Amino acid sequence: MVLRGEIKNAETLGRMLQQGRLLRGLSQRQLADELGISQRYVWEMESGNPTIFTDRLFQVMRATGMHLHVEIDEGKTNRG
């Protein structure tokens, strides 16, 4: 099964990042260790709190008629 969603803002991006992580069966700490980043950074991304960068990114996308979509392929999320 493939999960799909349109990313319209930082909040929906955070939710989809969290879903992808959860489908892989990873904790925030495990993902952070795998990527060589802090667990706090993973938490901040998943929290979906807007930043200057994400606010401007989505503002530019809306102004230019762009749409961002994400797919999470549940069959390919397993570690190994």
N, C-alpha and C positions, 0 to 999 in steps of 0.2 A: 504494500500500500504506500502511496505517496501523499504526503500532506502538503498542501499548497496554501499560500496566503499572499495577499498584497501588503507590502510594507508602506504605510502612509506616514509614519512618524517614529520617533525613538521608542515609544512604548511598544508598538507592535513589533519592531525589530527586536527588542529585548525579549518579548514573549516567545518569538520564534527561535531565538538563540537558546533560550532555556529549554524549549521543547526538543530541539536537536540534541542538546546535552543529555536530557533525561532519557530520550530514546536510546542513546548509547549506553545508558546505565552508569553515567559518570556523576560524581559529586562535583561541586564547584572546585574543590581542592584538587581532585584528580585531573580535571581538565586543565586547571592552571599549571599543575606540575608537568603535564604532557606538553603544554605550549611554552613553558618557561616564563610564565607571568605570575603575578600574585593572584590569590583567591579573591582579594578585594576588587581587582580589576575585572574579573569575571562577574562578580556580583554587581559592579557598577554598570557593566554592559547589559546584563539581564534585567536590571532594575528599570531600564527604559527611561531614566531621567534625561530630559533634554539637555544638551550642551550647546554651546555656541556653534560648534561644528555641525551637529545633527540638525539644529534649527535651520541653519543656512543651507545645508545640503537639501533638506526637504523643501525649503522655500524655492531654491533654484529648480528643483525637479518639478514642482507644481508650475512654476512660471514658464518652463520649457515644455510642458505637456508630457513629462516622463512619468513612467510607472515602474516601481520596483517590486518584483515578485520573487518569492523564495519557495523552493521545494525541498522537503526533507524526505528522502527515500528510506523508509523504515527498514527495508531489506539490506541497506548498505550502512546502517548506523552501528552495527555490532563491531566491537573491538576484535582485533585478532589478526 
